[in-house]
Amino acid sequence: MAGVTPEQAQAYLERWALVRDAEAAELQRTPIETKLRQLGALMAARSVFGPEPDREPRILEVRARWARLRQALGG
């Protein structure tokens, strides 16, 4: 696999900055009614998916990991 030159990396980052700016501008132009409709659709879509039987054990596992990290970092 060929490497990426610093110039190519910089050009890549600049293109994504343009994308980020375009998305931000588009979001600013989007009416609040549209945003609320989109949010409602996302919330309604949650019912499409079934329950997660292993959710609680996974949550406890993540909490335990964070507790170990806090303890290791002295927090």
C-alpha positions in Angstrom: 0.0 0.0 0.0 1.4 3.4 -1.0 1.9 6.0 1.7 0.2 9.4 1.8 2.3 12.5 1.4 2.0 15.4 3.7 0.5 17.4 0.8 -2.1 14.7 0.2 -3.0 14.6 3.9 -3.4 18.3 4.0 -5.6 18.4 0.9 -7.7 15.6 2.4 -8.2 17.6 5.6 -9.0 20.7 3.7 -11.7 18.9 1.7 -13.3 17.6 4.9 -13.2 21.1 6.4 -15.2 22.3 3.3 -17.7 19.5 3.9 -18.0 20.4 7.6 -18.6 24.0 6.7 -21.2 23.2 4.1 -23.1 20.9 6.5 -23.0 23.6 9.2 -24.4 26.1 6.8 -27.1 23.7 5.7 -28.1 23.0 9.3 -28.4 26.7 10.0 -30.7 27.1 7.0 -32.9 24.2 8.0 -36.2 25.4 9.6 -36.8 24.2 13.2 -40.0 22.5 12.0 -38.0 20.2 9.8 -35.5 19.5 12.5 -38.3 18.6 14.9 -39.9 16.3 12.3 -36.6 14.6 11.7 -36.1 14.2 15.5 -39.6 12.7 15.8 -38.9 10.2 13.0 -35.7 9.1 14.7 -37.5 8.6 18.0 -40.3 6.7 16.3 -37.8 4.5 14.5 -36.5 3.1 17.8 -39.7 1.0 18.1 -38.7 -0.8 14.8 -35.9 -2.5 16.6 -36.5 -5.3 19.1 -35.4 -5.3 22.7 -31.7 -5.9 23.5 -31.6 -8.9 25.8 -27.9 -8.3 26.7 -28.2 -4.5 27.2 -28.0 -4.5 31.0 -24.9 -6.7 31.3 -23.2 -4.6 28.6 -24.0 -1.4 30.5 -22.6 -2.9 33.7 -19.5 -4.0 31.9 -18.9 -0.5 30.5 -19.5 1.1 33.9 -17.0 -1.3 35.4 -14.4 -0.4 32.8 -14.9 3.3 33.5 -14.5 2.7 37.2 -11.3 0.8 36.6 -10.0 3.7 34.4 -10.9 6.3 37.1 -9.2 4.2 39.7 -6.1 3.7 37.6 -5.9 7.4 36.9 -6.3 8.3 40.5 -9.7 9.8 40.1 
